[in-house]
Amino acid sequence: MTEGENENVMDVNSRTFRILHVDDEFADLEITRILLKREEEWDFEIVGVVSARDALEKLETEHFDAIIADYKMPGMDGIELLEAVRGRDDRYADIPFIIFTGKGGPDIAEEAIRKGADRYITKGGNTAAKQCHELAKAIVELVQSKRMR
């Protein structure tokens, strides 16, 4: 086994997930970070930014296993960020991208999936803890699937 193959095996088995979380509401970033950190089965390292522009800058200098983005943000919404990430270069073509929002609806969800989002999870209806548990499961499933490829 080569050194690169050995690294991939370790990555597949890793329980650490480095996440870029984009939301213009600082309180939502913080609540989601706290609740994801409570998920004891996994280790989430979360970098929160308050704008899509900040997210694009972070992607230039740091590695992330997945991106979580709000839909409704000033300047560039979550779907526009998704398009920018997917169109940036091949490094980002298959990074799991989840829209996690309280605003939007079936039309926005359909558009997000059509444009390359891996999941669309709505805030609301359940407690924040249940929503973040659903988010955590989606992150793990998507990242582990990517790691297996």
N, C-alpha and C positions, 0 to 999 in steps of 0.2 A: 504494500500500500504506500502510495507517495505521501509526502507531507501535506499537500493540498487535499487529497482524499481523506486523510486522517482528520483535518480541520473540519471537513464537511460532516463526517460522522459525529464529531463532537457538537457541531452546530445542531444537527438533527435532534440530539438528545438533550440539548440545553433547555433549561427551564427559565432562562432569562430572555426577556423580550424588550428591546429598545424601541420606544414608541415616540413619534412626533405627534403631539396633540395641538390642534389649531382651533382656537375659539376666541372670539372677540370679547367674551365675558370672562374676566379673570376668576370670578367666583365659580363658574362652571368648570374651568380648568382645574381649580384647586379641589373642588368636591370630587371630580372624576379621578384626579390623582390619588387622593386619600382613599377612595373606595377601591380603586384598582390595587393599591398597595396592600389592602386588607385581604386580597385573594391569596390565601396561604399556599396554594398549590404551585403558584408561579411567581416569578420575580419580574415585576414590571419596572423598567427604568423609563420614566416619562419626562420628556422635555416639552414644556408648554410654551406656546407663543400666541400672541394676540392678533396676528394678522397673517394673511396668505403670503404677503411679501416677506415677512420674517421667516415663514416656513421655507420658502424657496431659497433664502439665504442660508438657513441651517442645512438644507439638503446639499449645498455646495461643499460644506466642510465636515459634515458628520454622517455617520452611517445609522440608518434606522431600519428596523425589521418591519414596521408598519406605520401607516399614517391614519390618524383619526381627525376628521375635520367637521366643523359645524357647517351647516348649509348657508344660513343667512349671516353674512359678515359685510361690513362696509369695504368698498374698494374692489374686492375680488371675493366672490362667494365660493362655497365649497366645490361646486361643480366646475367653476372656472379654474380653481386651484387644481382639481383633478386633471383637467385638460392640460394645464401647464406642466404638471408633473409627468403625465404620460407622454407628452410631446417633447420633453426636455432632452432626453437621450436614453439609450438602451439601459442604463443603470437603473432607471426607475420604471421600466416597462411593466415589470411584474411585482412591484412592491405592493403588498396588500393595502388597500385604501378603503376606509370605512367612513361613510357619512353618518354622523351621530348628532341628531338635531331635534329640536322641539318645534321647529318651523318647517313648513313644507307640506307635503301630502302625497297622495298616490302618483300624481303627475310628476312631481319632483323626484320621487323615488324611482320611477320608471326611467326618467331622463338620466339620473345618476348611474343606474345599472347599465343603461344603453351606452353611456360614455366611458364605462370602464370601472366604476366602483365595484368593489367585491361584495360589499354589504351596505344596507341602508337601515339604520337602527334609529327608531324614534324615542325621544325623551317624552315622558308623560304616560299616564295610565298606570304605571307601576311605581314602586318606590325607587329612589335613586340607587339604592343598594341592589335591587333586582335588575335595574337597567344596566348598571355597571358589571354585574355578574354576567349578563347576556353579552355585553361588550367584551369582557375578558374571554369568554368562551369563543367568540368569533375571532378575536385576535389570535388565540392559541391555535385554533383550527386552521386559519388561513396561513399563518406563519409556518406551522409545522408542515402543512401541505407543500408550501414553497420550498422548505428545506429538504423535503424528500425528493424533489425534482432535481 
